[in-house]
Amino acid sequence: MRNMLPTDHKQSRDRYCLSRLKPLLQGWLSASD
């Protein structure tokens, strides 16, 4: 099952997701200003 993955893999996946979302969030925040 996917929720049985080790935590280090989850952390690396979360860090990857954050690295993808951060530019989008920054662009959205700068556009909304």
Order of alpha helices (4+ residues) and beta strands (2+ residues): alpha
